[in-house]
Amino acid sequence: MVDTRHEYARVADAYLPVALVVFVLVAGAAGYCLLRWRVREGRDLEPSRRHQNAPLEIAYVAGLAIVVAALLTLTLHVEGREDASARQPALRVDVTAAQWTWTFAYPGTGVVQEPPEDRPTTLVVPAGRTVVFAGRSADVIHDFWVPDVRFQRQLFPDHTEHFDLVFAKPGTYQGICAQFCGLEHQNMHFDVRAVSPAAFARWLARRQAAPA
Ligand code: CUA
């Protein structure tokens, strides 16, 4: 079980100081060069070999390569953890994105959450349990995005994307399509309602007994 929000914070916390240091270095170097070598009257404009510094440039490239390698390793490591399928998922949900609605099916139960008229579809899940999603698009590329859990994944018409998510606390989370997909893209929302596992079991039984 992977807490995507926590994993996101871990990666972001690693990137932020690197980004700040790089910004200060680049801005500082640019400022220094502007002041130090600005054109002054009577000054020789011929490029001079004096200003070439091979060891410094090699060190710069090597430093850059080390930073990139470290950040890539961390990012791919976290991505790998997020992609590892849960061994004992509590639930599987099939997601279908289409212009411009979301449909959530619960395989083996016959329950399907269809988009209601002019309102976002509600995805009901048990809180604190791993949910395994299988996502597809019925037409163009869409993007399943739940900002609160710091997770988004593109959905395609030609293959199924698998991912796990845990909604830690009961509550309502907003879901958004994060890939421009046509005229109504900005209205392509869904709601995630995370409820206690017991309440989820009751909801599922109710929906099976009385299909909407
Ligand atoms: Cu679907 Cu934007």
Residues whose N, C-alpha, C, O or C-beta is under 5 A from the ligand:
A	BS01	CUA	I141 H142 D143 C177 A178 Q179 F180 C181 H185 M188
